[in-house]
Every structure is written in C-alpha cells, then in structure tokens.
Amino acid sequence: MLRLAFLAPVVWLLCSCNRAPEKSLTIAVNAGVEGTALKTAAKEWGAAHGVKIEVVELPYANLFEKEQLDLSSRTGAYDVIMIDDPWFPRMADGLAALPHEPDADFIASCVAVTRAGGKTLALPYVGNSQLFFYRKDLFAKYKMDAPKTWDDVLAGAKKIGESEKMYGYVMRAAAGNAVVADFMPLLWAFGGDVLDASQKPVVDSPAAIDALRFMLQLGKYSPPGYAGFNADEVSAHLLQSTALMSINWPAWIAAMDDPAKSKVVDKIDFIPMPGERAPGVGELGTWLIAVPAASKHSADAFDFLFWSTDAPQQKQAALRGNPPTRRSVFQSPDLVGKFRAFPAQLAALESARPRPRTKLWNEIENTFGIYLSKANAGAMDPAAALHAASEEIAQILQRAR
C-alpha cells in the first residue's frame, strides 16, 4: 500500500511532463470599434482551434508605444498586432513576412500599405478612408448638384448656409492629426503634397499655399472656434443640423441615420472627395494586422491572420461596424442593402491615398498640424505658417539622417 502511495505522484508527474503545452496567442488591439471586432473574432477562432487567446486592448497612443517597444526590443510579447497604416513604415523592420501573398479580392490601395522591402508584412483588416458628408435634401432644395469640386463646396456653403441660417461647412482644425487629416484632401486636390519624391518638404509650395488659403475661405462659413475642433465637434454639428457639409470618416455614418442621435436621418449623403486642379482623393486610414518577427507562436498567428481577413469573417466584422478591405464584401447584396454608404465607401477606398510613407510621419504630422491650426485660428498668415512648417519638417528629416 505504501508502495502504491509512493508511485501515484510519480505517475502524475510523468503524465504532466508528457502533456502538450497549452497553445496561446497574445493579440494587441486598438480600444475602439476596430479592436472590438478583432477581439470577438479572436475569441471565436481560439475556441474553434483550442488556443487560449489573451487580448491586450489599449488606447490609440498607448497601442503605438507598446507595439513599437515590443518590436524594437524583439521580446515577443505579442503574437498579432493591430497597426494603423501610418505606423507601418516605422514598424516594418520588426514584422514577419507573410508565408504567402494575399488574394486579389483585397482592395489594392489597402494592400499597397502592407509592403516594405519587397515583402508583404501585414494584411488589411479595416478598410477606412475619408468621405465627404453633405446634406442631400438641402442641395436638392436649392437645385444644386452634389459637390464635385471644392469650388462647388464653397458655393454651396455660401448659398445654402446663408439661406438656411446654418454653418455652410465644418471641419477639424485642432493642432496635430485633426487639422492635417482635414487639410490633406484639399492639399492633394490643389496639386500639393507634404514631401516630394526625394523626401524633401514641399508644404510651402504655391499649390499648398493656395490650398490653405482656400481652407480659410471655408473657415468663414464654419462655426466659431472651429480651429479647436476634432471629430466629435464636427459630427455634433452635422447631427444637430447646424452644419451643411464636412469631411468625415465611416465610423460616423451609423450615427447620422440613428434617430436617437440624429436630426438628419436619411438627409445626409456620403460621396468620394471633391477634386479641384487634381482628382479628389481622401486620406487612407486602413488598420492592418501583422505578426511580429519575435512571436513564439507565428504558425498559429498567421493562421489567425488569414482566417480573420477571409470573406466570411470580413462580413461578420462589417456587421460589427468595421468597413471591409475586400471588394466582394463591399459588393455583397445583403450588406449593400443594410449599409447604404457601401458603394461610396468602396469608390473612396479604391482611390484613397496614404499619408507619406516615412518613419518620421508622427513628428512631421504634429509639426505640420501646429502651423495649420495657427493659420486657421488667424494667428499666422497662411504663407508664413507653411514656410515655418517646411523649415521645421526639414530639421526633423535632417536630425534623422
């Protein structure tokens, strides 16, 4: 009996040693609708594959910092990470290459921002790009067509805004990302850019100065204090029927048609960006998912990556609020019936343009945004603001050499 008692723990120990280690994946996601959809998908995939899923949900700025630290130190803390596409150039060196190329159903503009050094290092998960929001009922009332050019936008802001005693336009012009995001479609439409082909700043080109002067003309028809506005203030004016038009993101579409939040249900239409001297393009805001090169579970991580971006899962993510990155999902009849903006979103996404592909974009955007906001607040002349921005951006680029 004593011998059996002695053997029992030995047998248990041997069984424990032979048991396969528990499979797991640690996934870093953005704290928002984009991350919520991926978190739900990860739990479903983990349950189906017998893999323990740990989701680390972080606010936008913290997510960037934590991911950048993990990638640069090669600690392998995460197996799958969400990446906002402007972060990609800075993070690319720490990512593992995909075992095979994505299929042709993915929208080309979304796939283009997943490549570096001749390799594909991520898959596009959220197909985000700016749209132009305008009051279709009021444009029809005044027998005006949907704006195709920025001159059309200005004409509508003046005529309809003054006649209806509402703000003809509303925009984000707070320093940093907010004002840069609203300025980029104007800058591109006027033929300007931030950096030239040799990565030198061109934010004070004649085209850029014209674009900023035009932005200030739109500011005359915007609410007081718009130079401090971000997305919430812009959308509040649209929802309360106090503003006629704005650049906005797909995340706000559902609110516009929600009777509990909106006074403009089915009165706002969503179209691709107006043009001017060049065709109109919106800013790309695709969220990517990738596997860090230091991941200790890369086989399972890539399996999850391809599964979560296949058409059935993209459809589920769309129902949870995420714009897809596959053409077939955008064109799915049942989804088009449910999401009236899908055709416009697809058209905008196909032509959308990424922010400059540089590791220094965060610093450049912050500097650029400070001077754009000062110009909108009336604190600096447009040309002087852009000259100052150009000089500081040149210094940022010089310090990095």
C-alpha positions in Angstrom: 0.0 0.0 0.0 2.9 2.3 0.9 4.5 1.5 -2.5 1.3 2.4 -4.4 1.1 5.7 -2.5 4.7 6.5 -3.5 4.0 5.6 -7.1 0.9 7.7 -7.5 2.6 11.2 -7.6 5.3 9.7 -9.9 2.7 8.6 -12.4 1.0 12.0 -12.2 4.3 13.7 -12.7 5.1 11.6 -15.8 1.7 12.3 -17.3 2.1 16.0 -16.7 5.5 16.1 -18.4 4.1 14.3 -21.4 1.1 16.6 -21.8 1.4 19.1 -24.7 1.9 22.7 -23.6 -1.2 24.9 -23.8 -1.4 26.8 -27.1 -1.9 30.5 -26.8 -1.9 33.8 -28.7 -1.5 37.3 -27.3 -3.2 39.9 -29.5 -2.8 43.7 -29.2 -5.8 45.6 -30.4 -7.0 49.2 -30.5 -9.6 50.2 -27.9 -12.4 51.1 -30.3 -14.8 49.5 -32.8 -11.9 48.3 -34.9 -10.4 46.4 -32.0 -13.8 45.1 -30.7 -14.5 43.3 -34.0 -11.0 41.7 -34.0 -11.3 40.8 -30.3 -14.6 39.0 -31.0 -13.1 37.2 -34.0 -10.1 36.1 -31.9 -12.2 34.6 -29.2 -14.2 32.6 -31.8 -11.0 31.4 -33.6 -9.4 30.4 -30.3 -12.4 28.4 -29.2 -12.6 26.6 -32.5 -8.8 25.8 -32.6 -8.2 25.1 -28.9 -5.9 28.1 -28.5 -6.0 30.3 -25.4 -6.5 33.9 -26.5 -5.2 36.9 -24.5 -6.4 40.2 -25.8 -4.5 43.3 -24.8 -6.7 46.3 -25.5 -5.0 49.7 -25.5 -5.9 53.3 -26.4 -4.5 54.5 -29.7 -1.4 56.3 -28.4 -0.6 53.6 -25.9 -1.0 50.9 -28.5 1.6 52.6 -30.7 4.1 52.9 -27.8 3.7 49.3 -26.6 3.9 47.8 -30.0 6.9 49.9 -31.0 8.7 48.9 -27.8 8.0 45.2 -28.4 9.1 45.3 -32.0 12.3 47.2 -31.3 13.3 45.1 -28.3 12.2 41.8 -30.0 10.7 40.5 -26.8 7.8 38.6 -28.5 5.2 40.0 -26.0 2.6 39.9 -28.8 1.8 37.4 -31.5 -0.6 39.5 -33.5 -0.8 43.3 -33.5 -3.1 45.9 -35.0 -1.3 48.7 -36.8 -2.7 52.0 -38.1 -1.2 52.3 -41.6 0.8 55.5 -40.9 2.7 53.5 -38.3 3.7 50.8 -40.7 6.9 52.3 -42.1 8.2 52.7 -38.6 7.3 49.2 -37.5 8.0 47.2 -40.7 11.5 46.1 -39.7 10.1 44.2 -36.7 7.4 42.3 -38.6 7.5 38.8 -40.1 6.8 38.3 -43.8 3.6 36.6 -44.8 4.0 32.9 -45.8 2.0 33.6 -49.0 0.6 36.6 -50.8 -2.9 38.0 -50.2 -5.5 37.1 -52.8 -6.8 39.5 -55.5 -10.1 40.2 -53.7 -8.4 42.7 -51.4 -8.6 46.3 -52.5 -5.3 47.4 -54.0 -4.9 50.6 -52.0 -5.3 48.6 -48.8 -2.7 46.0 -49.8 -0.2 48.6 -51.0 0.4 49.9 -47.5 1.3 46.4 -46.2 4.5 46.1 -48.2 8.1 47.1 -47.5 11.5 45.9 -48.9 9.8 43.8 -51.5 7.9 41.8 -48.8 4.2 41.7 -47.7 4.3 42.1 -43.9 0.7 42.5 -42.9 -2.9 42.1 -44.0 -5.5 44.9 -44.2 -8.3 44.4 -41.7 -10.3 47.7 -41.6 -10.9 49.5 -44.9 -11.1 53.1 -43.7 -10.9 56.2 -45.9 -12.4 59.6 -45.7 -15.7 60.5 -47.2 -17.4 63.8 -48.0 -20.7 64.2 -46.0 -23.3 66.7 -47.3 -27.0 67.5 -46.8 -28.6 66.0 -50.0 -32.0 67.3 -49.0 -30.8 71.0 -48.9 -28.7 70.7 -52.1 -31.9 69.3 -53.8 -34.0 72.1 -52.3 -31.7 74.8 -53.9 -31.4 72.8 -57.1 -27.6 72.3 -56.7 -25.8 69.1 -57.7 -23.7 67.1 -55.2 -20.3 68.9 -55.0 -17.8 67.6 -57.4 -15.1 70.3 -56.8 -14.0 72.3 -53.9 -15.3 75.4 -55.7 -18.7 73.6 -55.6 -18.3 73.1 -51.9 -17.6 76.8 -51.3 -20.5 77.9 -53.5 -22.9 75.6 -51.6 -21.5 76.7 -48.2 -22.3 80.3 -49.1 -25.6 80.0 -50.9 -27.3 77.3 -48.7 -25.6 78.2 -45.5 -26.7 81.8 -45.7 -30.2 81.0 -46.9 -30.8 78.4 -44.2 -29.0 80.4 -41.5 -26.7 77.4 -40.7 -23.0 76.9 -41.0 -22.1 76.0 -44.6 -19.1 73.9 -43.6 -17.5 72.4 -40.5 -14.0 71.0 -40.1 -11.5 69.6 -37.8 -8.7 72.2 -37.3 -7.3 71.4 -33.9 -3.5 71.1 -33.9 -1.9 67.8 -34.8 -3.6 64.9 -36.6 -7.1 66.6 -36.7 -6.2 69.6 -38.9 -3.7 67.6 -41.0 -6.4 65.0 -41.8 -8.9 67.6 -43.0 -6.2 69.5 -44.9 -4.7 66.6 -46.9 -7.7 66.2 -49.3 -7.5 69.9 -50.1 -3.7 69.8 -50.5 -3.9 66.9 -52.9 -6.8 68.4 -54.8 -4.8 71.6 -55.4 -1.8 69.6 -56.6 0.3 69.8 -53.5 1.9 67.3 -51.2 3.9 67.1 -47.9 7.1 65.5 -49.2 8.5 65.2 -52.8 9.9 62.1 -54.4 13.3 62.8 -52.7 11.6 63.1 -49.3 12.1 66.9 -49.1 9.3 69.0 -47.6 7.1 70.8 -50.1 4.4 72.0 -47.7 5.1 75.7 -48.7 4.7 75.2 -52.4 2.4 77.6 -54.3 -0.2 74.8 -54.5 0.0 74.2 -50.8 -0.4 77.9 -50.0 -3.4 78.1 -52.3 -4.9 75.1 -50.6 -4.5 76.6 -47.2 -6.0 79.9 -48.3 -9.0 78.0 -49.7 -9.3 76.2 -46.3 -9.5 79.6 -44.6 -12.3 80.7 -47.1 -14.2 77.6 -45.9 -13.5 78.7 -42.4 -15.6 81.8 -42.9 -18.6 79.5 -43.2 -17.6 77.3 -40.2 -18.7 77.6 -36.6 -16.7 80.0 -34.2 -13.9 78.1 -32.6 -13.5 75.5 -35.3 -9.7 75.9 -35.1 -10.0 73.8 -31.9 -12.5 71.2 -33.3 -11.9 67.5 -33.5 -14.2 64.7 -34.8 -16.8 65.0 -32.0 -17.5 68.7 -32.6 -17.6 68.3 -36.3 -20.1 65.4 -36.1 -22.2 67.1 -33.5 -22.8 70.0 -35.8 -23.9 67.6 -38.6 -26.1 65.5 -36.3 -27.8 68.6 -34.9 -28.5 70.0 -38.3 -26.4 73.1 -37.7 -23.8 72.5 -40.4 -24.2 71.6 -44.1 -21.0 69.7 -45.1 -17.8 68.2 -43.8 -15.0 65.7 -44.4 -15.6 62.7 -42.1 -14.8 59.1 -41.5 -17.1 56.0 -42.0 -17.2 55.5 -38.2 -19.8 58.3 -38.1 -22.1 57.1 -40.8 -24.3 54.9 -38.5 -24.9 57.9 -36.1 -26.2 60.1 -38.9 -29.0 57.6 -39.5 -29.7 56.8 -35.9 -33.0 58.6 -34.7 -31.8 58.5 -31.1 -28.7 60.6 -32.0 -29.5 62.4 -35.2 -31.8 65.2 -36.5 -30.7 64.4 -40.1 -31.8 60.8 -40.6 -31.6 59.9 -44.3 -30.8 63.6 -45.1 -27.0 63.2 -45.4 -25.3 61.6 -48.3 -21.8 60.2 -48.5 -19.6 60.7 -51.6 -16.0 60.5 -52.6 -13.8 63.5 -52.0 -14.3 66.6 -54.3 -11.4 67.5 -56.7 -10.1 70.8 -57.9 -6.9 71.0 -60.0 -6.4 67.3 -59.5 -9.0 64.5 -58.9 -10.4 64.3 -55.4 -8.9 61.7 -53.1 -9.5 61.0 -49.4 -6.9 60.1 -46.8 -6.5 56.3 -46.3 -6.9 55.1 -42.7 -6.6 51.3 -43.1 -6.0 49.3 -40.0 -3.6 46.4 -40.6 -2.9 43.2 -38.6 0.6 41.6 -38.6 2.8 39.1 -36.8 5.9 40.4 -35.0 9.1 38.6 -36.1 9.8 37.7 -32.5 6.4 35.9 -32.0 6.8 32.5 -30.4 3.6 31.2 -32.0 3.9 32.5 -35.5 2.3 29.5 -37.2 -0.9 29.9 -35.3 -0.7 33.7 -35.6 -0.6 33.6 -39.4 -3.4 31.0 -39.4 -5.5 33.5 -37.4 -4.4 36.4 -39.7 -5.6 34.8 -42.9 -8.8 33.4 -41.2 -9.8 36.8 -39.7 -9.4 38.6 -43.1 -11.2 36.0 -45.3 -14.5 37.0 -46.8 -16.9 35.3 -44.3 -15.0 36.9 -41.3 -14.8 40.3 -43.1 -18.6 40.1 -43.5 -19.0 39.5 -39.8 -16.6 42.3 -39.0 -18.7 44.6 -41.2 -21.8 43.7 -39.3 -19.9 44.7 -36.1 -19.1 48.1 -37.6 -15.8 47.7 -39.5 -15.5 48.7 -43.1 -14.1 45.7 -45.0 -11.0 45.5 -47.1 -12.4 43.0 -49.7 -14.2 44.1 -52.8 -16.6 41.1 -52.7 -17.7 42.0 -49.2 -18.4 45.7 -50.1 -20.4 44.4 -53.1 -22.4 41.8 -51.1 -26.1 42.5 -51.9 -27.3 41.9 -48.3 -24.6 44.2 -46.9 -25.3 46.9 -49.5 -29.0 46.7 -48.5 -28.0 47.2 -44.9 -25.3 49.8 -45.3 -26.3 52.4 -47.9 -22.9 54.1 -47.9 -21.0 51.0 -49.0 -20.9 51.9 -52.8 -19.5 55.3 -51.9 -17.1 53.8 -49.4 -15.7 51.4 -51.9 -15.2 54.1 -54.5 -13.5 56.3 -52.0 -11.3 53.5 -50.7 -10.2 52.5 -54.2 -8.8 55.9 -54.9 -7.7 56.8 -51.3 -4.2 58.0 -50.7 -2.0 57.0 -47.8 -0.1 59.5 -45.7 3.6 59.9 -46.7 5.4 56.7 -46.2 8.1 57.8 -43.8 9.2 56.5 -40.3 9.0 60.2 -39.2 5.4 60.8 -40.0 4.3 61.2 -36.4 6.8 64.0 -35.8 6.1 65.6 -39.2 2.3 65.5 -38.7 2.5 67.0 -35.3 4.6 69.9 -36.5 2.6 70.4 -39.7 -0.6 70.4 -37.7 0.6 73.1 -35.2 1.1 75.6 -38.1 -2.1 74.7 -40.0 -4.1 75.2 -36.8 -2.4 78.6 -36.2 -3.3 79.7 -39.7 -7.0 78.6 -39.1 -7.1 80.4 -35.8 -5.9 83.6 -37.5 -2.6 83.6 -35.6 -0.4 83.3 -38.7 -0.6 84.2 -42.3 -1.0 81.1 -44.5 2.2 81.5 -46.4 4.2 82.3 -43.2 2.7 79.3 -41.4 3.6 76.9 -44.2 7.1 78.4 -44.6 7.7 77.8 -40.9 6.3 74.3 -41.1 8.6 73.5 -44.0 11.7 74.7 -42.1 10.8 72.6 -39.0 10.0 69.5 -41.1 13.3 69.8 -42.9 15.0 69.9 -39.4 13.2 66.7 -38.4 14.3 65.0 -41.5 17.9 66.3 -41.1 18.2 65.1 -37.5 17.2 61.5 -38.5 20.0 61.2 -41.1 
